[in-house]
């Protein structure tokens, strides 16, 4: 694309602190988009294989797993995001010693997080599934899937940690290569284990763990082969108190936010479960489609913290502001266009995953209620990414906890008693997105960028 490399780092990074802003952001975001697209495709492959070679109960178990998984690993992934912000800031400022410390501190955090997430998942999941009112005919498959998944959850966490480090250094391309190989591996193993060996949801879980393990190993190997101060050396992994506190200060709010929001979504999922397995399958099919709609939003929200924090580290405040504005507008426009397309194509798209007309009808309720409001969630996610890049991760944490968790739970709990309809649940999302959008807009308009990262 004719992009210049970052001054002083002539290896692989896309320049985010010099050159055309839009081109730089899009060049950095494109590999993220392709990687997320691949991830969605192999998530779809999971769903398609299970939906076509197992039964409706198995599909309901797999398709409803996302919120519960994110409840636990979302906390640790949030810390990884915070670590990426710290690395980006020091990288933009040219502080080589601090970059080295931050990289090794993040890897140590990943190791500790893997141990904790495995223990938490295996101990807590059975009781949470009961609390979520998982139907008795779905519960056995859910237990099998989660036990295998969390036994190997370290592969998922370490991949996210390594990916966050590489992105913070401006390298969004190599994680894409590894994800391509991981995605292909996952699809092949799904077909072998589920369609061939008839292992059901257990086979899908094994395929996911193995493929994620492959991508995490490839990331680690790549990081260990670098030749400069960004190289990972396992002998340098040790506790750095000051650096650890910086990572936690930036990452804990995001981690807490992710986990607590998942609690809100789990409450909603429990209400969905009360409508039966057809409702679970229909909403799960919609969730697979929604994953594609949110790709531009999520990728831009992942790119913006790196762009903003690198430029603030380099004291290029105006450039950081212009890049933030471009990213937010781009995310909003793309999300709404895709949302309207999904609105039109939904009946056929849902039919890819579920065949029962009753399941499709439940999925259409979510599609027709939510897709027209995608611009709201786009603004919230991109604005949150900008604020994290400014070192203000507490703001999105509080905003999303209040609206996406607290208010969402209150709404579903109260309103569903008076209007016991499936569409009542679907309206929880546009309503809470509207509230967070208003708050984020006010914070962005009042932000003082020259004092970013001040506690």
Secondary structure, DSSP 8 states (H G I E B T S, - for coil): ----B-TT--SS-B-SSSS-HHHHHHHHHHHHHHHHHHHHHHHHHHHHHHHHHS-HHHHHHHHT-HHHHHHHHHHHHHHHHHHHHHHHHHHHHT-HHHHHHHHHHHHHHHHHHHHHHHHHHHHHHHHHHHHTT--HHHHHHHHHHHHHHHHTHHHHHHHHHHHHHHHHTT--SHHHHHHHHHHHHHHHHHIIIIIIS--HHHHHHHHHHHHHHHHHHHHHHHHHT--STT---GGG----HHHHHHHHHHHHHHHHHHHHHHHHHHHHHHHHHTT-HHHHHHHHHHHHHHHHHTHHHHHHHHHHHHHHHHHHHTT-HHHHHHHHHHHHHHHHHHHHHHHHHHHHHHHHHHTTT---HHHHHHHHHHHHHHGGGHHHHHHHHHHHHHHHHTT-HHHHHHHHIIIIIIIHHHHHHHHHHHS--HHHHHHHHHHHHHHHHHHHHHHHHH--GGGTT--
